[in-house]
Amino acid sequence: MIWWVFLLVILTVLSYLSDIGLITFMKDWRVPFLNASLLSFLMLLCMLGLLGRMMQKSKKGEKETLRERIEQLEREISGFREK
């Protein structure tokens, strides 16, 4: 996930440099069907990738939490059965 953030930082810096006029050739690059700059489109794709990765990891974290809770309850049940 750190690579998504790293790529997003690079694209943001390039976009900023293009907006202030230091990189002039990048202003003319456009995505035809969106009429947006290429850097904006790439930043959008990176954010979507980052969001998807975070959602995937949060679901995995929920499953791990539930699995730990099940193991804890099974230990409690086995303790009651022994008594």
NUVOMI-756500 format. One record per residue (C-alpha): residue in one letter; chain; x, z, y. Coordinates in Angstrom, 2 decimals, m for minus. Last residue first. Layout:
BEGIN
+------+-------+---------+---------+---------+
| rest | kette |       X |       Z |       Y |
+------+-------+---------+---------+---------+
|    A |     A |       X |       Z |       Y |
...
+------+-------+---------+---------+---------+
This chain:
BEGIN
+------+-------+---------+---------+---------+
| rest | kette |       X |       Z |       Y |
+------+-------+---------+---------+---------+
|    K |     A |  m16.21 |   35.32 |  m27.94 |
|    E |     A |  m14.44 |   32.21 |  m29.24 |
|    R |     A |  m17.39 |   30.00 |  m28.28 |
|    F |     A |  m17.28 |   31.27 |  m24.68 |
|    G |     A |  m13.59 |   30.36 |  m24.36 |
|    S |     A |  m14.26 |   26.90 |  m25.82 |
|    I |     A |  m16.93 |   26.41 |  m23.17 |
|    E |     A |  m14.54 |   27.46 |  m20.38 |
|    R |     A |  m11.84 |   25.09 |  m21.65 |
|    E |     A |  m14.40 |   22.26 |  m21.78 |
|    L |     A |  m15.43 |   23.05 |  m18.21 |
|    Q |     A |  m11.83 |   22.78 |  m17.01 |
|    E |     A |  m11.30 |   19.51 |  m18.86 |
|    I |     A |  m14.49 |   18.09 |  m17.32 |
|    R |     A |  m13.35 |   19.16 |  m13.83 |
|    E |     A |   m9.98 |   17.47 |  m14.32 |
|    R |     A |  m11.71 |   14.23 |  m15.41 |
|    L |     A |  m14.02 |   14.39 |  m12.38 |
|    T |     A |  m11.05 |   14.73 |  m10.03 |
|    E |     A |   m9.23 |   11.86 |  m11.74 |
|    K |     A |  m12.33 |    9.66 |  m11.47 |
|    E |     A |  m12.69 |   10.43 |   m7.77 |
|    G |     A |   m9.01 |    9.58 |   m7.21 |
|    K |     A |   m9.47 |    6.21 |   m8.94 |
|    K |     A |  m12.41 |    5.47 |   m6.67 |
|    S |     A |  m10.30 |    6.42 |   m3.65 |
|    K |     A |   m7.48 |    4.14 |   m4.83 |
|    Q |     A |   m9.77 |    1.11 |   m5.09 |
|    M |     A |  m11.32 |    1.82 |   m1.68 |
|    M |     A |   m7.84 |    2.13 |   m0.13 |
|    R |     A |   m6.73 |   m1.14 |   m1.71 |
|    G |     A |   m9.81 |   m2.96 |   m0.47 |
|    L |     A |   m9.32 |   m1.61 |    3.05 |
|    L |     A |   m5.67 |   m2.64 |    3.07 |
|    G |     A |   m6.52 |   m6.13 |    1.85 |
|    L |     A |   m9.26 |   m6.47 |    4.45 |
|    M |     A |   m6.87 |   m5.26 |    7.15 |
|    C |     A |   m4.24 |   m7.75 |    6.02 |
|    L |     A |   m6.77 |  m10.60 |    6.07 |
|    L |     A |   m7.88 |   m9.69 |    9.59 |
|    M |     A |   m4.28 |   m9.50 |   10.76 |
|    L |     A |   m3.69 |  m12.96 |    9.30 |
|    F |     A |   m6.73 |  m14.32 |   11.18 |
|    S |     A |   m5.59 |  m12.76 |   14.44 |
|    L |     A |   m2.11 |  m14.20 |   13.95 |
|    L |     A |   m3.49 |  m17.67 |   13.26 |
|    S |     A |   m5.46 |  m17.67 |   16.48 |
|    A |     A |   m9.20 |  m18.00 |   16.18 |
|    N |     A |  m11.43 |  m21.09 |   16.29 |
|    L |     A |  m12.93 |  m19.94 |   12.98 |
|    F |     A |  m13.13 |  m23.32 |   11.21 |
|    P |     A |   m9.84 |  m24.66 |   12.53 |
|    V |     A |   m7.54 |  m21.61 |   12.30 |
|    R |     A |   m5.42 |  m21.97 |   15.40 |
|    W |     A |   m1.72 |  m22.24 |   16.20 |
|    D |     A |   m1.37 |  m23.08 |   19.90 |
|    K |     A |   m0.55 |  m19.54 |   20.97 |
|    M |     A |    2.32 |  m19.37 |   18.47 |
|    F |     A |    4.56 |  m21.73 |   20.47 |
|    T |     A |    4.70 |  m19.35 |   23.44 |
|    I |     A |    6.49 |  m16.37 |   21.92 |
|    L |     A |    7.49 |  m14.26 |   24.93 |
|    G |     A |    4.16 |  m14.85 |   26.66 |
|    I |     A |    2.58 |  m11.40 |   26.80 |
|    D |     A |   m0.01 |  m12.39 |   24.19 |
|    S |     A |    2.56 |  m13.93 |   21.82 |
|    L |     A |    4.70 |  m10.80 |   21.92 |
|    Y |     A |    1.60 |   m8.72 |   21.18 |
|    S |     A |    0.61 |  m10.96 |   18.28 |
|    L |     A |    4.11 |  m10.82 |   16.85 |
|    V |     A |    4.09 |   m7.02 |   17.10 |
|    T |     A |    0.68 |   m6.87 |   15.42 |
|    L |     A |    1.79 |   m9.22 |   12.66 |
|    I |     A |    4.86 |   m7.09 |   11.95 |
|    V |     A |    2.79 |   m3.90 |   11.92 |
|    L |     A |    0.25 |   m5.46 |    9.54 |
|    L |     A |    3.00 |   m6.55 |    7.17 |
|    F |     A |    4.38 |   m3.00 |    7.06 |
|    V |     A |    0.91 |   m1.55 |    6.54 |
|    W |     A |    0.19 |   m3.92 |    3.67 |
|    W |     A |    3.64 |   m3.20 |    2.21 |
|    I |     A |    2.97 |    0.54 |    2.30 |
|    M |     A |    0.00 |    0.00 |    0.00 |
+------+-------+---------+---------+---------+
